Amino acid sequence: MKSVVAGMMAGFLACVPLAPAWALPRVASLNLCTDQLLLLLAEPGQIVGITPLARDCWSAVLCEQARQAPVLRPTAESIVASHPDVVLGGIYTAAVAMQAGREGGAQVVALPPAKSLTDIPVQIMTVANAIGVPERGQQLAMAFATRLASLSVERSATDPTAAVYAANGFVTHKGSLPDDVLAHAGFRNYATIMGHQSSSRFSMELLIARPPDLLILDRSGKGTSLAQSMLDHPALKQAFAGPHHLDLPARLWLCGLPQTLDSVVMLRNARHNLEMSAP
């Protein structure tokens, strides 16, 4: 693990530039994940706007902090009107608005979704460099790498299994950030063991007939829809009682953030509880 962390640190520290002599750029974010990285890194007054979703506490870890920042609709019209120096966004969303930023002369940074915990410090440094605060990014990235090294466990073929169960019965697949979180917490992904390598839906009947050791309910809303309410079905509650179920807020791993490591802690504790309850 130490060699992995050392390599990760070398990769992103090698590209840290000297602090700029000019004024810090004004920055607009068009994506929930870049919203939160911007809130973690930006100096006061740098933020032109973040998306409204950043204030939704079901989706955003930093929702309270987001209430202190201006909101910007992720549209081309908003970007043209606010003329930021830097535009942050994802690779799948707000393409027209990001193009408007390019045409307006802004530096546009498109981040892909984080697929592993080691992607997180790299993305921290990408945003920090773009907005002119590399030293702050370096401190945050180093703190993340240090905490990750302290949390990770040795993996084994006999590790308990865990299924991340979301609205409509979707389960977390291999190659995703939650999948990597499971591995670092000492769990094997139930979906992978069942032969599912991509996004899939599992019925409650299948989960109950061939149960994982831990059922993780991935809540992304208040549960008022039919899709969400299935997570509270009495059959699931009965089949996965006590230490065999865990409610984990989706916001912890919806984006790759330092707070994502809190989900590793929750899962480590869940694994401990499973071990303590074993006959």
C-alpha distance (Angstrom), angle and dihedral (degrees) to the residues before:
residue distance angle dihedral
M1 . . .
K2 3.82 . .
S3 3.82 91.0 .
V4 3.81 90.8 50.1
V5 3.80 91.7 51.2
A6 3.81 91.6 45.3
G7 3.79 91.2 52.8
M8 3.78 91.6 46.2
M9 3.81 91.3 50.8
A10 3.80 93.1 48.0
G11 3.79 91.3 50.9
F12 3.76 97.0 57.7
L13 3.82 100.4 29.8
A14 3.79 91.8 55.7
C15 3.80 90.3 65.0
V16 3.81 97.5 49.0
P17 3.82 106.7 123.3
L18 3.77 127.2 -152.0
A19 3.78 115.0 -86.0
P20 3.81 110.7 -87.7
A21 3.78 119.3 -109.1
W22 3.80 93.6 -145.9
A23 3.79 128.4 78.2
L24 3.77 116.2 -72.6
P25 3.82 114.4 -95.2
R26 3.78 124.5 -105.9
V27 3.80 109.1 -114.9
A28 3.81 135.8 -155.1
S29 3.81 123.5 -169.1
L30 3.80 124.0 -154.6
N31 3.81 100.0 -179.7
L32 3.80 134.2 63.0
C33 3.80 93.7 -125.9
T34 3.80 95.2 48.4
D35 3.82 87.8 44.9
Q36 3.77 89.6 62.9
L37 3.79 96.4 42.5
L38 3.79 87.8 51.1
L39 3.80 91.6 50.9
L40 3.80 89.7 51.7
L41 3.79 95.4 48.6
A42 3.80 112.9 25.9
E43 3.78 126.2 101.8
P44 3.82 117.0 -124.5
G45 3.77 110.7 -80.1
Q46 3.80 95.8 22.2
I47 3.80 95.8 97.6
V48 3.80 113.9 91.5
G49 3.77 90.8 177.6
I50 3.80 148.0 -38.1
T51 3.79 129.0 -151.4
P52 3.83 121.8 -85.2
L53 3.81 89.5 -117.3
A54 3.81 89.6 70.0
R55 3.82 88.4 73.6
D56 3.81 93.1 54.7
C57 3.80 106.4 101.4
W58 3.83 92.0 -158.8
S59 3.80 89.3 62.9
A60 3.80 106.0 25.7
V61 3.79 130.0 58.4
L62 3.81 90.4 -160.7
C63 3.80 96.1 47.8
E64 3.81 94.3 128.7
Q65 3.79 92.8 49.5
A66 3.81 88.6 47.8
R67 3.80 90.5 62.7
Q68 3.80 88.2 70.5
A69 3.82 93.3 56.4
P70 3.81 127.8 76.1
V71 3.79 117.7 -101.1
L72 3.79 121.4 -126.5
R73 3.78 124.6 -171.3
P74 3.83 109.5 -127.2
T75 3.82 94.2 -117.8
A76 3.78 135.0 120.6
E77 3.81 89.8 -118.6
S78 3.81 91.2 57.1
I79 3.80 92.3 50.4
V80 3.80 93.6 47.8
A81 3.80 91.2 48.8
S82 3.81 96.0 47.3
H83 3.86 96.6 39.2
P84 3.84 97.4 -157.5
D85 3.81 122.7 -168.3
V86 3.82 92.3 -134.6
V87 3.80 129.6 29.9
L88 3.79 119.1 -162.9
G89 3.80 123.0 -164.3
G90 3.78 147.5 135.1
I91 3.78 127.9 -88.2
Y92 3.80 94.0 -114.9
T93 3.80 104.6 41.2
A94 3.82 141.1 62.3
A95 3.80 92.9 9.9
V96 3.82 93.7 160.5
A97 3.79 92.6 49.9
M98 3.79 91.3 48.7
Q99 3.78 90.6 50.0
A100 3.80 88.6 51.8
G101 3.79 87.6 55.1
R102 3.81 91.9 52.6
E103 3.77 92.1 48.4
G104 3.79 89.3 49.4
G105 3.79 91.7 55.7
A106 3.81 98.4 -104.5
Q107 3.77 123.7 141.0
V108 3.81 104.7 -111.1
V109 3.80 120.5 -155.1
A110 3.83 118.4 -170.7
L111 3.80 114.6 -167.7
P112 3.81 121.8 -161.2
P113 3.80 117.9 -137.1
A114 3.80 112.2 -82.3
K115 3.80 108.1 -106.8
S116 3.79 98.2 -178.1
L117 3.77 139.7 20.9
T118 3.80 90.3 -107.5
D119 3.82 89.0 62.0
I120 3.80 90.7 64.3
P121 3.83 101.2 73.2
V122 3.79 89.7 43.9
Q123 3.81 90.5 54.9
I124 3.79 91.2 45.2
M125 3.80 89.3 56.4
T126 3.82 93.0 44.2
V127 3.81 90.8 57.0
A128 3.80 94.1 39.1
N129 3.80 92.0 53.4
A130 3.80 92.6 45.7
I131 3.80 93.9 52.9
G132 3.80 95.6 42.1
V133 3.82 102.0 -107.9
P134 3.84 104.4 106.4
E135 3.81 94.6 149.6
R136 3.79 91.8 56.4
G137 3.79 89.9 47.4
Q138 3.77 91.4 50.1
Q139 3.80 91.8 53.3
L140 3.81 92.2 48.9
A141 3.80 93.6 45.5
M142 3.80 93.1 48.7
A143 3.81 91.8 48.7
F144 3.80 89.4 51.0
A145 3.81 93.8 49.7
T146 3.80 91.5 48.3
R147 3.80 93.1 50.7
L148 3.81 92.2 45.3
A149 3.79 90.8 53.9
S150 3.80 90.5 51.6
L151 3.81 93.6 50.8
S152 3.79 104.1 43.6
V153 3.80 120.8 100.8
E154 3.77 134.9 -157.1
R155 3.79 111.2 -91.0
S156 3.78 125.4 -129.7
A157 3.79 139.3 -177.1
T158 3.79 87.0 -121.2
D159 3.81 95.9 56.2
P160 3.82 113.4 130.6
T161 3.80 118.0 -97.0
A162 3.79 125.5 -115.5
A163 3.79 132.5 -171.1
V164 3.79 120.6 -156.3
Y165 3.81 103.0 -146.8
A166 3.79 119.1 -166.3
A167 3.80 137.8 174.5
N168 3.81 115.2 -49.5
G169 3.80 90.0 18.6
F170 3.80 97.5 -74.0
V171 3.79 116.2 157.9
T172 3.79 129.9 -155.3
H173 3.78 113.6 -100.4
K174 3.78 135.7 -152.0
G175 3.80 117.1 -76.9
S176 3.80 95.7 34.0
L177 3.80 130.2 114.4
P178 3.84 94.1 -110.2
D179 3.81 88.9 50.4
D180 3.81 90.0 55.8
V181 3.81 91.0 46.2
L182 3.81 89.3 54.6
A183 3.79 91.1 52.0
H184 3.80 93.4 49.4
A185 3.80 89.7 50.5
G186 3.81 92.1 52.3
F187 3.81 101.8 -100.9
R188 3.79 133.0 124.8
N189 3.79 115.6 -133.8
Y190 3.81 109.2 -110.5
A191 3.81 92.5 -152.0
T192 3.80 91.6 57.8
I193 3.80 92.2 47.2
M194 3.82 88.4 52.0
G195 3.80 89.3 54.2
H196 3.80 99.5 -105.1
Q197 3.81 112.0 136.3
S198 3.81 98.6 171.2
S199 3.79 138.3 38.7
S200 3.80 108.4 -50.2
R201 3.78 142.3 167.8
F202 3.79 120.1 -126.8
S203 3.79 122.3 -163.5
M204 3.78 120.3 -128.7
E205 3.79 87.4 -120.7
L206 3.80 91.3 60.5
L207 3.79 93.1 47.2
I208 3.79 91.5 50.7
A209 3.80 94.9 44.0
R210 3.82 94.2 47.2
P211 3.80 102.8 21.9
P212 3.79 127.0 -167.4
D213 3.80 116.5 -134.1
L214 3.79 90.4 -111.6
L215 3.80 129.7 27.3
I216 3.81 111.7 -156.5
L217 3.79 113.8 -160.5
D218 3.79 106.8 -147.8
R219 3.80 102.5 -155.9
S220 3.79 118.1 -167.2
G221 3.81 99.0 165.4
K222 3.79 145.9 17.9
G223 3.78 93.8 -80.2
T224 3.80 97.2 -113.3
S225 3.82 94.0 128.4
L226 3.81 125.4 76.1
A227 3.81 88.7 -118.0
Q228 3.81 91.4 57.7
S229 3.80 97.9 35.8
M230 3.81 92.1 63.6
L231 3.82 87.2 72.8
D232 3.83 87.3 68.1
H233 3.80 95.8 49.3
P234 3.83 111.0 141.7
A235 3.80 91.2 -129.1
L236 3.80 91.4 60.5
K237 3.79 91.8 46.1
Q238 3.79 90.8 52.9
A239 3.81 95.7 44.5
F240 3.80 95.0 45.8
A241 3.77 104.7 37.9
G242 3.78 129.2 155.8
P243 3.83 115.1 -7.2
H244 3.81 92.5 0.4
H245 3.79 94.4 79.0
L246 3.80 134.7 53.0
D247 3.79 131.7 -175.3
L248 3.79 107.4 -143.8
P249 3.83 120.5 179.4
A250 3.80 110.5 -119.5
R251 3.81 90.3 -140.0
L252 3.80 90.5 73.2
W253 3.80 92.9 68.2
L254 3.79 103.5 16.1
C255 3.81 85.1 95.1
G256 3.78 130.3 24.4
L257 3.81 103.9 -108.2
P258 3.81 137.9 142.5
Q259 3.81 86.1 -101.0
T260 3.81 89.2 62.6
L261 3.79 86.2 81.2
D262 3.81 87.6 67.4
S263 3.80 86.5 70.4
V264 3.82 89.4 56.4
V265 3.81 88.7 54.0
M266 3.80 91.8 49.7
L267 3.79 91.1 50.0
R268 3.79 93.5 46.0
N269 3.79 88.0 54.7
A270 3.81 90.4 47.6
R271 3.79 90.7 52.5
H272 3.80 90.3 50.3
N273 3.80 90.0 52.1
L274 3.80 90.5 51.0
E275 3.78 91.4 51.6
M276 3.80 92.0 48.3
S277 3.81 91.5 51.4
A278 3.81 95.5 49.1
P279 3.82 114.4 112.5
